[in-house]
C-alpha cells in the first residue's frame, strides 16, 4: 500500500536546531567543469592532494558525519552514497568536482561515521527528514544533488517533496520500484558481503568478486572507510547491520516511489551501469518519460557502481550534463 506522504508533511516534520558557521578555504578556481586533466593532477602533486574536512551535525537526534571539500561561496553539490556505503565512496569524484562546486558528501544515518539509530529507523521517511534538516542547517540553495542507489532514491524523493532547493538532480542506479532481477541482485550482494573478515584484503577480494570492474585501489579505499578493526583484530562493517536484517525480512523489496517522479521540475540525469541488474534500460527510459526534464545515459564497463567502476566515463557524462543540462523542454 502506498504511503500518503506529501511535501507539506515532510516539511512540517523537520526544524533547524543549530546554525552552522562556515570556515574559510583558499581554493583554486577552475571555470569550466571538465574531465580531470594533467594540470589538475600537477596542482595536486605539487601542493598536496586536497583533503576534505570531517564535520558533524546534530540532525534529528543523531550525530551525522559529512565531508566538506571547501570552496565556500560556490554552488553547493551534495553527494548521497548508496546502501551500506559511505561518504568516502565519492572521494575521487569530489576531488575533481571541488574546483567548481562546494562539494559536500554526507554519511547518511547508520552509515560510515554517522550515528546509528537506536530504534533502527532507516525508512525512506527517516532519510528524507535528515536530508531536509541537513540542507536547511547548512543553508544550501540551488543544489546540485547527486545520489547513488539508496542515496539516489532519497535524492529523488527529497526533490519531489522540496523541489525549490534543487537546481539539478543526478540519479545514479536509483530504482523507483521493485523488480525480480533487482531484488535478486540485492540478495546476492548481501549474501556475499562479509560481516567479519581477518583482513581488509579479504574484504577487498569479496567486493571485487561482486564488482569485477572495480580496481584494487578503489576497493581498498572503500573497504578502509567502510570497515573497522575490533579489539580482537577482526574487521567488521561500520554500518548498522540491522539494515541488512530489515532488507532480508522485507524480501529485498523497497518502497515504490514511481508516483512521485512527475513532481520533479528540475533538469534530471538518470545514470545506469550498462551491465547493471539493478536498474534496467526499460526503467531508466520510463523514469525519463515521467520526469519532465530528464535524460538518461549508460556507463560502459560498469554494473551497479559506475561512479567507481568507470570514474572517467562517469565524470564526462556528469560534466556534459552540468554544462549543458537536459535538452528536453
N, C-alpha and C positions, 0 to 999 in steps of 0.2 A: 504493500500500500504506500502511495506517495505521501510524503510529509507535507503539511501546509506550512511552508517556510517562505515568507515574503521579505522584501528588502526592509520594510519597516520593522518587522520582528527582529531581524538581525541587528539593525542599527540600535534599537532600543535596549538590546542586551548588553551593550558594552559602554564603558565610560573610561575616561583617562584618569590615571592615578597620579603620575608624577611627570613634570616637564623634564625634557632631556636637553642637556647642554651639549652643543657640538664643539668638538675640538677643531683646531686649525691644522691644515695639512699643506705642505708645499708639493705641488704636483706638476707634471709635465703635460702641457695641453696639446692634444692631437685633434685637429678639427674634423678630419674625416674618419669615419668608423670603418676601417679596412681590416683585411686579414693580417695576422701577425707578420711582420717583416723583419729584415735584418736590422733596421735601425732601432726598432723596439727592443730586440734581443741585445743589441750592442749597448743600449742605455742600461738595461738590466744587468749586463755583465760588468759594466764599469761602475755603476752606482749601487749595485746590490739589488737583487730582485725585490720588488715591493712586497711587503707582507701586510696582511690585514690586522686590524686591532680587534682583540676579543672584547666584546661588550655584553652587558646583561641588562635586562629589563624585567620588572615585576609585572607580569601580564596575567590577568585572570587568576590570580593566586598562585601562579607558577613563575619560577625564575627561568626566563628564556634567554638562551645564548645566541648571539649573532656575530658575524664577521663584518666589519666595516672597512672597506678598501679606500676610504678617503675621497678626495675630490669634492669636498663640500661646495655647495652653491651650484653644482651642475645637476642636470636632470637625474632623478633617482631611478635606479634599476634594482628591483627586489627579486631575489632568486629563491625559489622554494624547491627543496630536494624531494626525492621520492620516498616510498615506503622503506623503512629500515636503512635509510641513508643518512646523510648529514650535510651540513653547510659546506664542508671542505670538498665535497664532490664537485663543486663549481670552481675550484681554485684556478685551474688553467684558463677557463673561460673568463673568470673575473679578472685575472691578471692582465689579460689583453683588452678587456672592456673598460677598465678603470680610467683609460686616457680620456674618454669622452663622458663617462657617466659616474655618478656617485653610486657605486655598487655596494649592495648590502645582501648578505646571504644569511638566512635565518635557519637556526636549528629548531624545527617545529617540536611541539610538546612530545616528550617521550623519546626523542631522538638526539644523538650527538651529546653535546654538553648541556642541553636543556633538561630541566627537572621533569621527572616522571609524575603523572597524575596519580594521586593517592587512590582515586576511585576508578582508575583505569578508564578515564573518559577520553576516548580517542575517536569520537564520531566526527562526521563532516561538520556538524554544527559547532562542536568544540573548537575545531581548527579555524573556522571562519571567524568566530568571535575573537580568537587570539590574533588573527591577521588584522582584523578591523581595529583592535586596540593598539596593536603594534604600529600600524600605519599612522594612526592619529597621534600616538605618543611621539613619534619622530617627525610629525608634520610633513609627511610625504605626499606630494601632489604631482600630477602629470606623470604618473608612474609608468615605467616600462616594467611590466610584470611577467616573469618567466617562471613556469613551473613544470617539473618533470613528474610524470606518473601520478602518484598521490598528490604531490605538490601542484601538478597541473590541474587536477580536479578541484583542489582548494582554490587555485587562482581563478579557474573558470567560474566557480560558484560565487566567489567574492566579487568578481567583476559583474556578474549578472545581478547581484544584490546592491552593490555600491559602485556603480559604474562611473560616477563623477570623478573618482580618484585615479582612474586608469586611462592612459593615453594610447598605449599599445599593449597587446596581450600575445604571449607566445606559449602555446601548449605543446609540450613535448611528450609523446607517448602517453597522453592522458585520455583514457577511455571514459565516456559519459555513462556507459551502462555495462551490462554483462554479456558475455558470450562464452560458450563452452571452451573454445581454444584458449581464451584469456584466463579463465578460471583454472584450466589445467596447467597453463604456463606459470601461474602464481603458485599453485600447489607444488610444481616441480622446483621452483625457486626456494620455497620454504623448506621442502624436504631435503634439499641438498646444501643449504646454507648452514655451516657448522655453528652450533651453540656453545661449543667448547673445543679448544684446539691447543696443541702443545706449543705451537709457534705461529708467528704471523705468516711465515711461508706456507704453513699448512692451510691457513685461511685463503691466501692468495691462490694456491693451487685449486681449491674448491671453487672460488669465484671464477677463475679462468675456465674451469670446466663448464660452468654455466654460460659464461660470456666469452667465447674464444677470441673475439676481436679485441678484447681489452689487452693492452700491453702490460707486461710485468710491472713496470714502473708505476703506472696509474693504479693497478690493482694493489700494489704495496702501499701506495699513498692513501688510498681509500680505506684499506684494512687497518692501517696505522691509526687513522682517526675514528674508525668505526668499532674497534675492539680495544679493550683494556686488559691489563695483566692483573690477575688476582694475587693474593698473598701466597698461594701455593704454586705460582708460576704459570698457571693456565691462562689462556686468552678467551675472553667472553665478550659478547656484544655490549656496546654501551646503550643500545636501545632497550626499551621496556619490552621484554619478550611476551608479556601478556597480550600485546598487539598481535603476535603470531597466533596465540591461542584463540583470540577473538576471530581472526580470519579463518582458522580451521573450523571453528564452531559455526560460522556462517556459511560453510560450504564454499569458501573462497569467492563469495558474491560481494558486490559493492552496491551502494545506493544508486538508484537510477536518477540522473540529473539531466537527461535529454531535454525535458520540457523547458529548462532554463536557458538553453543556447540562444533562443530567439531574443533574449533580453540583453545580449551583449552588443553594445553600439559601436565599439572602437575597432579599428583595424586589427585583425587577428591572424596569426600564423599558426597553423597546425603542422607539427613535425612528427614523422614516424620513421623508425628504422626500417629499411627496405625488407629485412628478413624477420621483422618482429611478429611474434604470435599474440602480442597484447592488443595492438591497435591495427585493425585490418584496413586495407585500402578503401573498402566499402564504407567503413565507419568514418574514416577521415573525410571522404567525399560527402557523406551525409552531414557531418559537422559543418562543413563549409557551405552546404546548402541552407542550413538552419541559421548560421551566424551571418548576419547581413554583409559584413565586410571581411570575409575570411578567405584565405587561400591555404593550400597545403603543399608540403614538399617532403620528399623522401631523401633519407641519408643513406648512401650506398655503404656496403661493408659494415652494417650496423644492425643490431637487433633492438632490444629494449633500452639500451644505454647509448644512444647516438652521441650525446654530449661528450662522453669519454671514449667510446669505441672509434669514432671518426671525428676528432675535435676540429680539424681544419675544415672539413666539409660542413660541419655544423656551424662553425663560425662564419663561413662565407654565406650560408643561407640566411642566418640571422642578420648579418651585416647588410645584405641586399634589402631585406625587409625593412630594417630600421632606416635605411637611406631613402627608400622609395615607397614603402608601405604597400598595402593591398591595392590592386588595380580595380577591384570591384567597387561600384558606386551604390 
